[in-house]
Amino acid sequence: MIELEQLKQLIAFATHGTLSKAAEELYISQPALSRSIQKLEKTLGVELFDRKKNKMELNENGKTVIQYAEKILNLVDEMEEKVNKNNQVQNNFSIGSCAPAPLWDMISLFGRFYPEKYILHKIENNLQLFEKLKNDSYQMIILSEPIDNSEFFCIKYKTEQLFLSVPLSHPLAKKKEIHFSDITDDRMLLFNPIGIWKDVVLEKMPNMNFLIQNDRIIYQELAEMQNLLHFRSNFTLEREDNFKNNISIPIIDKEAKMTFYCVCKKNIKNEIDKLFDSFSKNS
């Protein structure tokens, strides 16, 4: 059976032209991407590439699959959007965020003030979030920049500060604060998705070999048992203690600090005023 992820991977190759660039964009290893594409070819029973020494290009079969893959993924997006709209009944509330930690924090806060509501949520970029707020796919969004528009209510939420979690035996553990450039290990554990932080991490640490983990429990087990460097933030440190053999050190580059804003249409603001009132009380 063809998997949606395989179609996304094939489109990434078509977009970037090489396996290495596609793998970097997808946050997976090049061998894993190659195996996945070979599995897709086996499922379809045809070759999708003309393979030459140190080079591969989409053949006519591959180009045909790309055309249908784009249509399929667009239909999936339309389906998700339609389902989300259908689900926005009285006890549902849809939130989009550009980063995971403020979203987790917001879901917890919603549970305190509106325990009767079921939260639908997703991580997307700022532009996607605002467009979907305008067409009511989201009822509230969390952005990394404020919105100045008379149709919308915008309020400052919280600032997230990145920390590096370091084993006590690591040379960096002696530091009180660090820069991204101080992190010279060749491997680092990274939880996915990280939303808007991805651009920061890739820009500041272009040569790092990130070990990507999508499962939160496995991520925590690897971080603790394998003594791997990984990111924390003030959001996560408020909820979870450091591992007993680790210390969290603040990263002091200006890019390691980001302020988030909550935005909603003014016509629903009254529904969640208790939430917004809590921001000023805790600031």
Accessible surface in RSA format (square Angstrom, percent):
REM  Atomic radii and reference values for relative SASA: ProtOr
REM  Chains: A
REM  Algorithm: Lee & Richards
REM  Probe-radius: 1.40
REM  Slices: 20
REM RES _ NUM      All-atoms   Total-Side   Main-Chain    Non-polar    All polar
REM                ABS   REL    ABS   REL    ABS   REL    ABS   REL    ABS   REL
RES MET A   1   201.39 104.3 148.28  98.1  53.10 126.4 118.67 100.9  82.71 109.6
RES ILE A   2    71.10  40.5  50.39  37.5  20.71  49.9  50.39  36.3  20.71  56.2
RES GLU A   3    83.43  47.9  78.54  59.4   4.89  11.6  31.92  61.7  51.51  42.1
RES LEU A   4    75.24  41.9  70.71  50.6   4.53  11.4  70.71  49.7   4.53  12.2
RES GLU A   5    86.18  49.5  83.62  63.3   2.56   6.1  39.81  77.0  46.37  37.9
RES GLN A   6     4.98   2.8   4.22   3.1   0.76   1.8   3.07   6.5   1.91   1.4
RES LEU A   7     7.41   4.1   7.41   5.3   0.00   0.0   7.41   5.2   0.00   0.0
RES LYS A   8    97.10  47.4  92.04  56.5   5.07  12.1  44.12  39.7  52.98  56.4
RES GLN A   9    13.50   7.5  13.50   9.9   0.00   0.0   0.06   0.1  13.44  10.2
RES LEU A  10     0.00   0.0   0.00   0.0   0.00   0.0   0.00   0.0   0.00   0.0
RES ILE A  11    35.41  20.1  35.41  26.4   0.00   0.0  35.41  25.5   0.00   0.0
RES ALA A  12    10.47   9.6   5.50   8.5   4.97  11.3  10.36  14.6   0.11   0.3
RES PHE A  13     5.84   2.9   5.84   3.6   0.00   0.0   5.84   3.5   0.00   0.0
RES ALA A  14    44.24  40.7  15.36  23.7  28.88  65.7  19.02  26.8  25.22  66.8
RES THR A  15    99.97  71.1  64.84  65.7  35.14  83.7  56.50  75.9  43.48  65.7
RES HIS A  16    67.41  36.8  49.07  34.1  18.34  46.9  33.78  34.8  33.63  39.1
RES GLY A  17    42.88  52.9   0.00   N/A  42.88  52.9  28.38  77.9  14.51  32.5
RES THR A  18    59.26  42.2  56.25  57.0   3.01   7.2  59.03  79.3   0.23   0.3
RES LEU A  19    23.69  13.2  20.15  14.4   3.54   8.9  20.15  14.2   3.54   9.5
RES SER A  20    59.77  50.5  51.70  69.0   8.07  18.6  35.52  75.6  24.25  34.0
RES LYS A  21   122.73  59.9 118.82  72.9   3.91   9.3  65.11  58.6  57.62  61.4
RES ALA A  22     0.00   0.0   0.00   0.0   0.00   0.0   0.00   0.0   0.00   0.0
RES ALA A  23     4.35   4.0   4.28   6.6   0.07   0.2   4.28   6.0   0.07   0.2
RES GLU A  24   108.96  62.6  98.50  74.5  10.46  24.9  38.67  74.8  70.29  57.4
RES GLU A  25    81.48  46.8  74.98  56.7   6.49  15.5  15.28  29.6  66.19  54.0
RES LEU A  26    43.08  24.0  24.86  17.8  18.23  45.8  28.92  20.3  14.16  38.1
RES TYR A  27    17.66   8.2  12.41   7.1   5.25  13.7  17.00  12.8   0.66   0.8
RES ILE A  28    62.50  35.6  44.49  33.1  18.01  43.4  53.73  38.7   8.77  23.8
RES SER A  29    62.55  52.9  46.94  62.6  15.61  36.0  47.22 100.5  15.34  21.5
RES GLN A  30    82.02  45.9  77.41  56.6   4.62  11.0  18.67  39.7  63.35  48.1
RES PRO A  31    79.74  58.1  72.96  66.5   6.79  24.7  79.52  65.7   0.22   1.4
RES ALA A  32    33.31  30.6  28.01  43.2   5.30  12.1  28.80  40.6   4.51  12.0
RES LEU A  33     0.00   0.0   0.00   0.0   0.00   0.0   0.00   0.0   0.00   0.0
RES SER A  34    29.19  24.7  28.18  37.6   1.01   2.3  11.55  24.6  17.64  24.7
RES ARG A  35   149.43  62.7 144.16  73.5   5.27  12.5  68.94  94.2  80.49  48.8
RES SER A  36    23.17  19.6  17.57  23.5   5.60  12.9  17.52  37.3   5.65   7.9
RES ILE A  37     2.76   1.6   2.21   1.6   0.55   1.3   2.76   2.0   0.00   0.0
RES GLN A  38    95.01  53.1  89.68  65.5   5.33  12.7  26.40  56.2  68.61  52.0
RES LYS A  39   111.29  54.3 106.43  65.3   4.86  11.6  70.93  63.8  40.36  43.0
RES LEU A  40     0.24   0.1   0.24   0.2   0.00   0.0   0.24   0.2   0.00   0.0
RES GLU A  41    16.55   9.5  14.82  11.2   1.73   4.1   8.46  16.4   8.09   6.6
RES LYS A  42   179.81  87.7 155.90  95.7  23.91  56.9 107.47  96.7  72.34  77.1
RES THR A  43    60.13  42.8  25.58  25.9  34.54  82.3  24.50  32.9  35.62  53.9
RES LEU A  44    62.15  34.6  34.74  24.9  27.41  68.9  37.86  26.6  24.29  65.4
RES GLY A  45    62.53  77.1   0.00   N/A  62.53  77.1  33.41  91.7  29.12  65.2
RES VAL A  46    64.68  42.6  53.69  48.6  10.99  26.5  63.18  54.9   1.50   4.1
RES GLU A  47   114.69  65.8 110.49  83.6   4.20  10.0  35.06  67.8  79.63  65.0
RES LEU A  48     0.00   0.0   0.00   0.0   0.00   0.0   0.00   0.0   0.00   0.0
RES PHE A  49     2.91   1.5   0.00   0.0   2.91   7.6   0.00   0.0   2.91   8.3
RES ASP A  50    73.10  51.2  68.29  68.0   4.81  11.4  17.56  41.3  55.54  55.4
RES ARG A  51   110.73  46.5  77.18  39.3  33.55  79.9  59.15  80.8  51.57  31.3
RES LYS A  52   137.41  67.0 117.67  72.2  19.74  47.0  78.89  71.0  58.52  62.3
RES LYS A  53   187.07  91.3 155.37  95.3  31.70  75.5 108.67  97.8  78.40  83.5
RES ASN A  54   148.04 102.1  98.32  95.0  49.72 119.7  42.25 101.7 105.79 102.3
RES LYS A  55   119.13  58.1 106.56  65.4  12.57  29.9  66.20  59.6  52.94  56.4
RES MET A  56    34.25  17.7  27.27  18.1   6.97  16.6  15.50  13.2  18.75  24.8
RES GLU A  57    74.90  43.0  72.29  54.7   2.61   6.2  26.53  51.3  48.37  39.5
RES LEU A  58    30.35  16.9  18.62  13.3  11.73  29.5  18.62  13.1  11.73  31.6
RES ASN A  59    26.92  18.6  22.32  21.6   4.61  11.1  15.61  37.6  11.31  10.9
RES GLU A  60   124.89  71.7 122.17  92.4   2.71   6.5  67.13 129.8  57.76  47.2
RES ASN A  61    67.36  46.5  63.90  61.8   3.45   8.3   4.67  11.2  62.69  60.6
RES GLY A  62     0.00   0.0   0.00   N/A   0.00   0.0   0.00   0.0   0.00   0.0
RES LYS A  63   102.33  49.9 100.15  61.4   2.18   5.2  55.68  50.1  46.65  49.7
RES THR A  64    67.58  48.1  66.77  67.7   0.81   1.9  41.51  55.8  26.07  39.4
RES VAL A  65    24.96  16.4  22.58  20.4   2.38   5.7  24.85  21.6   0.11   0.3
RES ILE A  66    19.04  10.8  19.04  14.2   0.00   0.0  19.04  13.7   0.00   0.0
RES GLN A  67   106.88  59.8 103.62  75.7   3.27   7.8  28.65  61.0  78.24  59.3
RES TYR A  68   127.24  59.4 127.24  72.4   0.00   0.0  80.08  60.2  47.16  58.1
RES ALA A  69     0.70   0.6   0.00   0.0   0.70   1.6   0.25   0.3   0.45   1.2
RES GLU A  70    81.40  46.7  78.94  59.7   2.46   5.9  22.58  43.7  58.82  48.0
RES LYS A  71   124.52  60.7 121.24  74.4   3.28   7.8  78.45  70.6  46.07  49.1
RES ILE A  72    69.89  39.8  69.49  51.8   0.40   1.0  69.80  50.3   0.09   0.2
RES LEU A  73    25.06  14.0  24.62  17.6   0.44   1.1  24.62  17.3   0.44   1.2
RES ASN A  74    86.54  59.7  85.18  82.3   1.37   3.3  16.17  38.9  70.37  68.0
RES LEU A  75   113.52  63.2 109.81  78.6   3.71   9.3 110.08  77.3   3.45   9.3
RES VAL A  76    30.10  19.8  28.88  26.1   1.22   2.9  30.07  26.1   0.03   0.1
RES ASP A  77    78.97  55.3  75.38  75.0   3.59   8.5  23.26  54.7  55.71  55.6
RES GLU A  78   107.76  61.9 100.80  76.3   6.96  16.6  43.99  85.1  63.76  52.1
RES MET A  79   110.86  57.4 103.22  68.3   7.64  18.2  69.86  59.4  41.01  54.3
RES GLU A  80    66.30  38.1  62.69  47.4   3.61   8.6  26.00  50.3  40.30  32.9
RES GLU A  81    50.41  28.9  47.18  35.7   3.23   7.7  10.55  20.4  39.86  32.5
RES LYS A  82   126.25  61.6 123.78  75.9   2.47   5.9  72.23  65.0  54.01  57.5
RES VAL A  83    71.36  47.0  71.02  64.3   0.34   0.8  71.36  62.0   0.00   0.0
RES ASN A  84    39.89  27.5  39.89  38.6   0.00   0.0   0.00   0.0  39.89  38.6
RES LYS A  85    88.49  43.2  73.65  45.2  14.84  35.3  35.11  31.6  53.38  56.9
RES ASN A  86    93.49  64.5  70.69  68.3  22.79  54.9  29.25  70.4  64.23  62.1
RES ASN A  87    59.06  40.7  58.31  56.4   0.74   1.8   1.95   4.7  57.10  55.2
RES GLN A  88    43.08  24.1  16.45  12.0  26.62  63.4   5.98  12.7  37.09  28.1
RES VAL A  89    92.31  60.7  81.41  73.7  10.89  26.2  89.21  77.5   3.10   8.4
RES GLN A  90   159.33  89.1 138.00 100.9  21.33  50.8  53.82 114.6 105.51  80.0
RES ASN A  91    80.01  55.2  79.46  76.8   0.54   1.3  14.04  33.8  65.97  63.8
RES ASN A  92    20.25  14.0  18.94  18.3   1.31   3.2   0.00   0.0  20.25  19.6
RES PHE A  93     0.21   0.1   0.21   0.1   0.00   0.0   0.21   0.1   0.00   0.0
RES SER A  94     1.29   1.1   1.29   1.7   0.00   0.0   0.00   0.0   1.29   1.8
RES ILE A  95     0.00   0.0   0.00   0.0   0.00   0.0   0.00   0.0   0.00   0.0
RES GLY A  96     0.00   0.0   0.00   N/A   0.00   0.0   0.00   0.0   0.00   0.0
RES SER A  97     0.00   0.0   0.00   0.0   0.00   0.0   0.00   0.0   0.00   0.0
RES CYS A  98     0.11   0.1   0.11   0.1   0.00   0.0   0.11   0.3   0.00   0.0
RES ALA A  99     0.03   0.0   0.03   0.1   0.00   0.0   0.03   0.0   0.00   0.0
RES PRO A 100    10.84   7.9  10.84   9.9   0.00   0.0  10.84   9.0   0.00   0.0
RES ALA A 101     5.29   4.9   5.18   8.0   0.11   0.2   5.18   7.3   0.11   0.3
RES PRO A 102     0.00   0.0   0.00   0.0   0.00   0.0   0.00   0.0   0.00   0.0
RES LEU A 103     2.91   1.6   2.91   2.1   0.00   0.0   2.91   2.0   0.00   0.0
RES TRP A 104    72.03  28.9  65.42  31.7   6.61  15.5  46.37  24.7  25.66  41.6
RES ASP A 105    19.12  13.4  17.52  17.4   1.60   3.8   0.22   0.5  18.89  18.8
RES MET A 106     0.00   0.0   0.00   0.0   0.00   0.0   0.00   0.0   0.00   0.0
RES ILE A 107    49.12  28.0  46.42  34.6   2.70   6.5  46.42  33.4   2.70   7.3
RES SER A 108    72.03  60.9  54.39  72.6  17.64  40.6  27.96  59.5  44.07  61.7
RES LEU A 109    15.62   8.7  14.84  10.6   0.79   2.0  15.36  10.8   0.27   0.7
RES PHE A 110     0.70   0.3   0.66   0.4   0.03   0.1   0.70   0.4   0.00   0.0
RES GLY A 111    41.57  51.3   0.00   N/A  41.57  51.3  31.24  85.7  10.33  23.1
RES ARG A 112   160.51  67.4 130.28  66.4  30.24  72.0  61.73  84.4  98.78  59.9
RES PHE A 113    48.88  24.5  39.33  24.4   9.55  24.9  42.01  25.5   6.87  19.7
RES TYR A 114    14.93   7.0  13.72   7.8   1.21   3.1  12.79   9.6   2.13   2.6
RES PRO A 115   104.31  76.0  74.41  67.8  29.90 108.7  78.22  64.6  26.09 162.2
RES GLU A 116   104.87  60.2  78.86  59.7  26.01  61.9  61.35 118.7  43.52  35.5
RES LYS A 117    38.75  18.9  22.22  13.6  16.53  39.4   6.04   5.4  32.72  34.9
RES TYR A 118   140.53  65.6 137.23  78.1   3.31   8.6  95.52  71.8  45.01  55.5
RES ILE A 119    23.53  13.4  12.55   9.3  10.99  26.5  12.55   9.0  10.99  29.8
RES LEU A 120    30.52  17.0  27.83  19.9   2.69   6.8  30.52  21.4   0.00   0.0
RES HIS A 121   101.26  55.3  73.34  51.0  27.92  71.4  43.26  44.6  58.00  67.5
RES LYS A 122    77.40  37.8  71.83  44.1   5.57  13.3  62.48  56.2  14.92  15.9
RES ILE A 123    41.87  23.8  21.04  15.7  20.83  50.2  21.04  15.2  20.83  56.5
RES GLU A 124    19.98  11.5   9.97   7.5  10.01  23.8  13.18  25.5   6.80   5.6
RES ASN A 125    82.25  56.7  73.81  71.3   8.43  20.3  40.20  96.8  42.04  40.6
RES ASN A 126    27.72  19.1  24.24  23.4   3.48   8.4  16.25  39.1  11.48  11.1
RES LEU A 127   129.62  72.2 123.18  88.1   6.44  16.2 127.45  89.5   2.17   5.8
RES GLN A 128    79.88  44.7  75.35  55.1   4.53  10.8  23.19  49.4  56.69  43.0
RES LEU A 129     0.00   0.0   0.00   0.0   0.00   0.0   0.00   0.0   0.00   0.0
RES PHE A 130    33.08  16.6  33.08  20.5   0.00   0.0  33.08  20.1   0.00   0.0
RES GLU A 131    79.56  45.7  77.61  58.7   1.94   4.6  33.39  64.6  46.17  37.7
RES LYS A 132    42.97  21.0  42.97  26.4   0.00   0.0  22.46  20.2  20.52  21.9
RES LEU A 133     1.28   0.7   1.11   0.8   0.17   0.4   1.11   0.8   0.17   0.5
RES LYS A 134    87.93  42.9  73.73  45.2  14.20  33.8  38.31  34.5  49.62  52.9
RES ASN A 135    62.49  43.1  48.60  47.0  13.89  33.4  34.99  84.2  27.49  26.6
RES ASP A 136    72.56  50.8  71.49  71.2   1.07   2.5  23.16  54.5  49.40  49.3
RES SER A 137     3.00   2.5   2.78   3.7   0.22   0.5   2.78   5.9   0.22   0.3
RES TYR A 138     7.69   3.6   5.86   3.3   1.83   4.8   4.11   3.1   3.58   4.4
RES GLN A 139    35.38  19.8  31.52  23.0   3.86   9.2  13.58  28.9  21.80  16.5
RES MET A 140     0.00   0.0   0.00   0.0   0.00   0.0   0.00   0.0   0.00   0.0
RES ILE A 141     0.00   0.0   0.00   0.0   0.00   0.0   0.00   0.0   0.00   0.0
RES ILE A 142     0.00   0.0   0.00   0.0   0.00   0.0   0.00   0.0   0.00   0.0
RES LEU A 143     2.06   1.1   2.06   1.5   0.00   0.0   2.06   1.4   0.00   0.0
RES SER A 144    24.65  20.8   7.68  10.2  16.97  39.1   2.85   6.1  21.80  30.5
RES GLU A 145    93.12  53.5  92.47  70.0   0.65   1.6  20.64  39.9  72.48  59.2
RES PRO A 146    81.31  59.3  66.72  60.8  14.59  53.0  66.85  55.2  14.46  89.9
RES ILE A 147    37.27  21.2  25.37  18.9  11.90  28.7  26.54  19.1  10.73  29.1
RES ASP A 148   155.31 108.8 118.11 117.6  37.20  88.0  41.32  97.3 113.98 113.7
RES ASN A 149    61.38  42.3  49.11  47.5  12.27  29.5   9.22  22.2  52.16  50.4
RES SER A 150   100.56  85.0  78.91 105.3  21.65  49.9  52.10 110.9  48.47  67.9
RES GLU A 151    93.82  53.9  83.29  63.0  10.52  25.1  40.52  78.4  53.30  43.5
RES PHE A 152     8.86   4.4   1.22   0.8   7.64  19.9   1.22   0.7   7.64  21.9
RES PHE A 153    43.18  21.6  41.69  25.8   1.49   3.9  43.18  26.2   0.00   0.0
RES CYS A 154    37.63  28.5  11.36  12.7  26.27  61.7   7.52  19.0  30.11  32.5
RES ILE A 155    40.31  22.9  35.78  26.7   4.53  10.9  40.31  29.0   0.00   0.0
RES LYS A 156   122.00  59.5 111.29  68.3  10.70  25.5  56.63  51.0  65.37  69.6
RES TYR A 157    17.85   8.3   1.77   1.0  16.08  41.8   1.77   1.3  16.08  19.8
RES LYS A 158    67.59  33.0  62.89  38.6   4.70  11.2  48.51  43.7  19.08  20.3
RES THR A 159    41.77  29.7  31.79  32.2   9.97  23.8  23.93  32.1  17.83  27.0
RES GLU A 160     6.11   3.5   6.11   4.6   0.00   0.0   0.00   0.0   6.11   5.0
RES GLN A 161    31.82  17.8  31.82  23.3   0.00   0.0  20.47  43.6  11.35   8.6
RES LEU A 162    10.75   6.0  10.75   7.7   0.00   0.0  10.75   7.6   0.00   0.0
RES PHE A 163    36.25  18.1  36.25  22.5   0.00   0.0  36.25  22.0   0.00   0.0
RES LEU A 164     0.00   0.0   0.00   0.0   0.00   0.0   0.00   0.0   0.00   0.0
RES SER A 165     0.04   0.0   0.04   0.1   0.00   0.0   0.00   0.0   0.04   0.1
RES VAL A 166     0.00   0.0   0.00   0.0   0.00   0.0   0.00   0.0   0.00   0.0
RES PRO A 167     6.61   4.8   6.61   6.0   0.00   0.0   6.61   5.5   0.00   0.0
RES LEU A 168   103.97  57.9  83.48  59.7  20.48  51.5  83.77  58.8  20.20  54.4
RES SER A 169   106.39  89.9  67.24  89.7  39.15  90.2  57.44 122.3  48.95  68.6
RES HIS A 170    33.79  18.5  26.79  18.6   7.00  17.9  27.37  28.2   6.42   7.5
RES PRO A 171   103.91  75.7  90.44  82.4  13.47  49.0  96.22  79.4   7.69  47.8
RES LEU A 172    15.08   8.4  14.95  10.7   0.13   0.3  15.08  10.6   0.00   0.0
RES ALA A 173    17.18  15.8   5.10   7.9  12.08  27.5   5.43   7.6  11.75  31.1
RES LYS A 174   182.71  89.1 153.20  94.0  29.51  70.3 104.71  94.2  78.00  83.1
RES LYS A 175    88.76  43.3  80.22  49.2   8.54  20.3  38.22  34.4  50.54  53.8
RES LYS A 176   183.21  89.4 165.95 101.8  17.26  41.1 111.45 100.3  71.76  76.4
RES GLU A 177    93.05  53.4  83.98  63.5   9.07  21.6  18.02  34.9  75.02  61.3
RES ILE A 178     0.63   0.4   0.00   0.0   0.63   1.5   0.63   0.5   0.00   0.0
RES HIS A 179    79.04  43.2  79.04  54.9   0.00   0.0  53.21  54.8  25.82  30.0
RES PHE A 180     3.18   1.6   1.11   0.7   2.07   5.4   1.11   0.7   2.07   5.9
RES SER A 181    92.04  77.8  65.67  87.6  26.37  60.7  56.58 120.5  35.46  49.7
RES ASP A 182    43.00  30.1  31.59  31.4  11.41  27.0   6.63  15.6  36.37  36.3
RES ILE A 183    12.19   6.9   0.00   0.0  12.19  29.4   0.00   0.0  12.19  33.1
RES THR A 184   114.59  81.5  84.48  85.6  30.11  71.8  61.61  82.7  52.98  80.1
RES ASP A 185    50.32  35.2  37.32  37.1  13.00  30.7  15.42  36.3  34.90  34.8
RES ASP A 186   108.83  76.2  99.80  99.3   9.03  21.4  44.39 104.5  64.45  64.3
RES ARG A 187   112.88  47.4 109.32  55.7   3.57   8.5  24.92  34.1  87.96  53.3
RES MET A 188     0.00   0.0   0.00   0.0   0.00   0.0   0.00   0.0   0.00   0.0
RES LEU A 189     1.16   0.6   1.06   0.8   0.10   0.2   1.06   0.7   0.10   0.3
RES LEU A 190     4.31   2.4   4.08   2.9   0.23   0.6   4.31   3.0   0.00   0.0
RES PHE A 191    23.34  11.7  21.94  13.6   1.41   3.7  21.94  13.3   1.41   4.0
RES ASN A 192    40.31  27.8  39.22  37.9   1.09   2.6   0.13   0.3  40.18  38.8
RES PRO A 193    65.35  47.6  65.35  59.6   0.00   0.0  65.35  54.0   0.00   0.0
RES ILE A 194    19.24  11.0  18.65  13.9   0.60   1.4  18.65  13.4   0.60   1.6
RES GLY A 195    23.99  29.6   0.00   N/A  23.99  29.6  15.38  42.2   8.61  19.3
RES ILE A 196    44.00  25.0  35.89  26.7   8.11  19.6  42.49  30.6   1.51   4.1
RES TRP A 197    11.33   4.5  11.33   5.5   0.00   0.0  11.33   6.0   0.00   0.0
RES LYS A 198    47.61  23.2  47.61  29.2   0.00   0.0  28.30  25.5  19.32  20.6
RES ASP A 199    98.97  69.3  92.56  92.1   6.41  15.2  32.02  75.4  66.95  66.8
RES VAL A 200    20.84  13.7  19.01  17.2   1.83   4.4  20.81  18.1   0.03   0.1
RES VAL A 201     1.49   1.0   1.49   1.3   0.00   0.0   1.49   1.3   0.00   0.0
RES LEU A 202    48.38  26.9  42.87  30.7   5.51  13.8  43.11  30.3   5.27  14.2
RES GLU A 203   128.47  73.8 103.40  78.2  25.07  59.7  43.02  83.2  85.45  69.8
RES LYS A 204    64.47  31.5  47.18  28.9  17.30  41.2  11.85  10.7  52.62  56.1
RES MET A 205    10.37   5.4   3.51   2.3   6.85  16.3   9.60   8.2   0.76   1.0
RES PRO A 206    96.99  70.7  65.38  59.6  31.62 114.9  68.62  56.7  28.37 176.3
RES ASN A 207   145.01 100.0 112.57 108.8  32.43  78.1  39.54  95.2 105.47 101.9
RES MET A 208    25.26  13.1   5.04   3.3  20.22  48.1   7.75   6.6  17.52  23.2
RES ASN A 209    78.76  54.3  73.72  71.2   5.04  12.1  23.51  56.6  55.25  53.4
RES PHE A 210    27.39  13.7   9.47   5.9  17.92  46.6   9.47   5.7  17.92  51.3
RES LEU A 211    54.91  30.6  51.53  36.9   3.38   8.5  54.91  38.6   0.00   0.0
RES ILE A 212    46.32  26.4  16.33  12.2  30.00  72.3  16.33  11.8  30.00  81.4
RES GLN A 213    35.39  19.8  34.49  25.2   0.90   2.1   1.57   3.3  33.82  25.7
RES ASN A 214   102.92  71.0  85.71  82.8  17.21  41.4  30.61  73.7  72.31  69.9
RES ASP A 215    64.26  45.0  57.38  57.1   6.88  16.3  18.96  44.6  45.31  45.2
RES ARG A 216    66.40  27.9  61.56  31.4   4.84  11.5  44.30  60.6  22.09  13.4
RES ILE A 217   118.37  67.4 118.04  87.9   0.32   0.8 118.11  85.0   0.26   0.7
RES ILE A 218    78.03  44.4  78.03  58.1   0.00   0.0  78.03  56.2   0.00   0.0
RES TYR A 219    12.60   5.9  12.60   7.2   0.00   0.0   6.71   5.0   5.89   7.3
RES GLN A 220    55.50  31.0  54.89  40.1   0.61   1.5  14.23  30.3  41.27  31.3
RES GLU A 221    97.78  56.1  94.57  71.5   3.21   7.6  36.65  70.9  61.14  49.9
RES LEU A 222    57.83  32.2  57.34  41.0   0.49   1.2  57.80  40.6   0.03   0.1
RES ALA A 223     0.15   0.1   0.15   0.2   0.01   0.0   0.15   0.2   0.01   0.0
RES GLU A 224    76.88  44.1  65.25  49.4  11.64  27.7  12.73  24.6  64.15  52.4
RES MET A 225   143.68  74.4 118.56  78.5  25.12  59.8  96.62  82.1  47.06  62.4
RES GLN A 226   104.41  58.4  86.32  63.1  18.10  43.1  10.58  22.5  93.84  71.2
RES ASN A 227    83.45  57.5  68.86  66.5  14.59  35.1  12.22  29.4  71.23  68.8
RES LEU A 228    15.21   8.5  14.14  10.1   1.07   2.7  15.21  10.7   0.00   0.0
RES LEU A 229     3.60   2.0   2.02   1.4   1.59   4.0   2.02   1.4   1.59   4.3
RES HIS A 230     1.66   0.9   1.66   1.2   0.00   0.0   1.05   1.1   0.61   0.7
RES PHE A 231    25.20  12.6  16.62  10.3   8.58  22.3  16.62  10.1   8.58  24.6
RES ARG A 232    15.61   6.6  11.49   5.9   4.12   9.8  12.51  17.1   3.09   1.9
RES SER A 233     3.60   3.0   3.44   4.6   0.16   0.4   3.27   7.0   0.33   0.5
RES ASN A 234    39.85  27.5  38.32  37.0   1.53   3.7  21.36  51.4  18.49  17.9
RES PHE A 235     1.17   0.6   0.96   0.6   0.22   0.6   1.08   0.7   0.09   0.3
RES THR A 236    10.91   7.8  10.91  11.1   0.00   0.0  10.91  14.7   0.00   0.0
RES LEU A 237    49.40  27.5  31.49  22.5  17.91  45.0  31.76  22.3  17.64  47.5
RES GLU A 238   116.87  67.1  75.68  57.3  41.19  98.1  46.54  90.0  70.33  57.4
RES ARG A 239    99.70  41.9  61.05  31.1  38.65  92.0  51.55  70.4  48.15  29.2
RES GLU A 240    52.46  30.1  45.41  34.4   7.05  16.8  32.76  63.4  19.70  16.1
RES ASP A 241   131.03  91.8 112.41 111.9  18.62  44.0  32.88  77.4  98.14  97.9
RES ASN A 242    58.68  40.5  40.34  39.0  18.34  44.2  11.60  27.9  47.08  45.5
RES PHE A 243    38.19  19.1  33.34  20.6   4.85  12.6  36.68  22.2   1.51   4.3
RES LYS A 244   173.03  84.4 139.93  85.9  33.09  78.8  94.12  84.7  78.90  84.0
RES ASN A 245    82.81  57.1  82.43  79.7   0.37   0.9  17.23  41.5  65.57  63.4
RES ASN A 246    10.86   7.5   1.42   1.4   9.44  22.7   0.00   0.0  10.86  10.5
RES ILE A 247    64.64  36.8  63.54  47.3   1.10   2.6  64.64  46.5   0.00   0.0
RES SER A 248    19.01  16.1   3.16   4.2  15.85  36.5   3.16   6.7  15.85  22.2
RES ILE A 249     2.63   1.5   1.48   1.1   1.15   2.8   2.63   1.9   0.00   0.0
RES PRO A 250    41.73  30.4  41.73  38.0   0.00   0.0  41.73  34.5   0.00   0.0
RES ILE A 251     0.21   0.1   0.00   0.0   0.21   0.5   0.00   0.0   0.21   0.6
RES ILE A 252    75.85  43.2  48.14  35.9  27.71  66.8  53.96  38.9  21.90  59.4
RES ASP A 253    24.11  16.9  15.30  15.2   8.80  20.8   7.10  16.7  17.01  17.0
RES LYS A 254   170.59  83.2 147.58  90.5  23.01  54.8 120.83 108.8  49.76  53.0
RES GLU A 255    48.28  27.7  39.26  29.7   9.02  21.5  28.04  54.2  20.24  16.5
RES ALA A 256     0.00   0.0   0.00   0.0   0.00   0.0   0.00   0.0   0.00   0.0
RES LYS A 257   120.96  59.0 104.87  64.3  16.09  38.3  47.75  43.0  73.21  78.0
RES MET A 258    26.68  13.8  22.85  15.1   3.82   9.1  26.21  22.3   0.46   0.6
RES THR A 259    36.03  25.6  30.25  30.7   5.78  13.8  11.50  15.4  24.53  37.1
RES PHE A 260     0.00   0.0   0.00   0.0   0.00   0.0   0.00   0.0   0.00   0.0
RES TYR A 261    43.05  20.1  43.05  24.5   0.00   0.0  14.35  10.8  28.70  35.4
RES CYS A 262     0.00   0.0   0.00   0.0   0.00   0.0   0.00   0.0   0.00   0.0
RES VAL A 263     0.00   0.0   0.00   0.0   0.00   0.0   0.00   0.0   0.00   0.0
RES CYS A 264     0.00   0.0   0.00   0.0   0.00   0.0   0.00   0.0   0.00   0.0
RES LYS A 265    29.65  14.5  29.58  18.2   0.07   0.2  12.11  10.9  17.55  18.7
RES LYS A 266   113.46  55.4  99.55  61.1  13.90  33.1  59.54  53.6  53.92  57.4
RES ASN A 267   125.10  86.3  85.38  82.5  39.72  95.6  46.67 112.3  78.43  75.8
RES ILE A 268    27.15  15.5  26.97  20.1   0.19   0.5  27.15  19.6   0.00   0.0
RES LYS A 269    55.32  27.0  55.32  33.9   0.00   0.0  26.63  24.0  28.69  30.6
RES ASN A 270   127.33  87.8 108.32 104.7  19.02  45.8  29.44  70.9  97.89  94.6
RES GLU A 271    91.92  52.8  72.31  54.7  19.60  46.7  41.89  81.0  50.03  40.8
RES ILE A 272     0.00   0.0   0.00   0.0   0.00   0.0   0.00   0.0   0.00   0.0
RES ASP A 273    42.10  29.5  41.32  41.1   0.78   1.8  19.00  44.7  23.10  23.0
RES LYS A 274   115.75  56.5 111.00  68.1   4.75  11.3  71.99  64.8  43.76  46.6
RES LEU A 275     0.00   0.0   0.00   0.0   0.00   0.0   0.00   0.0   0.00   0.0
RES PHE A 276     6.42   3.2   4.33   2.7   2.09   5.4   4.57   2.8   1.85   5.3
RES ASP A 277    74.53  52.2  71.96  71.6   2.57   6.1  14.05  33.1  60.48  60.3
RES SER A 278     7.48   6.3   6.30   8.4   1.18   2.7   7.26  15.5   0.22   0.3
RES PHE A 279    16.87   8.4   7.74   4.8   9.13  23.7  12.67   7.7   4.19  12.0
RES SER A 280    81.50  68.9  61.65  82.3  19.85  45.7  50.47 107.5  31.03  43.5
RES LYS A 281   166.16  81.1 129.94  79.7  36.22  86.2  86.64  78.0  79.52  84.7
RES ASN A 282   104.29  71.9  68.66  66.4  35.63  85.8  25.56  61.5  78.73  76.1
RES SER A 283   126.26 106.7  56.60  75.5  69.66 160.5  76.23 162.3  50.04  70.1
END  Absolute sums over single chains surface
CHAIN  1 A    15913.4      13323.3       2590.1       8371.8       7541.6
END  Absolute sums over all chains
TOTAL         15913.4      13323.3       2590.1       8371.8       7541.6
